[in-house]
Amino acid sequence: SRGLGDVYKRQIPAVYVTAQDGPWSTGSSWVGGSVPPPSGDVTIDHHVTVGSHLTVTGSITISSNKSVSMGAGSDLSHSGALDNNGSILGSFILTGSSRAINIGEVEDLIVAVTGIVSVNDNCSISRLLRVDAGATIDVTGYDAMLLADASGTALVHDNGGTTLGDFTVEQYLSLIH
């Protein structure tokens, strides 16, 4: 039997929230001054930059009009839950196993999961969609856009994976008067 003096301990998962715009790897970018561990759940309420290879296994939530940007030669590998209401700029690699996620707006999306990534909201890809062998991306029932601008249309790299559902491919037309 437990008495009044007994202490109960339970772990509450920490959610790391950005405090200001800045590098992911800098403590001052995060409330409390600590950089989240790879397994930490994060909420991005600012514009955050990644300057190297970063692996995150916890959840990532990106607020509306906020972003995670990878510098040249950098990427973000992610195997957790994703709720992207902002944008991911640069190379974003989905790893791990099957799951449903909100991809949102992404520049370069590499699907390297074992299984199926099912989108649970509309999404857009502006530079690259690559689906690796053994991986499937399912956009059935949602608007999935491959965007175009003056520099070109998003590239689809056939790397042995599978796409399910329909993608709309934009074409940029330059009007000459």
ABEGO torsion letter per residue (X at the ends): XBBAABBBBBBBBBBBBBABBEBAABAAABBGGBBBBAABBBBBABBBBBABBBBBABBBBBBBGBBBBBBBGBBBBBABBBBBABBBBEBBBBBEBBBBBBAEBBABBBBABBEBBBBABBBBBAABBBBBBGBBBBABGBBBBBBBBAAEBBBBBBAGBBBBEBBBBBBBBBBBX
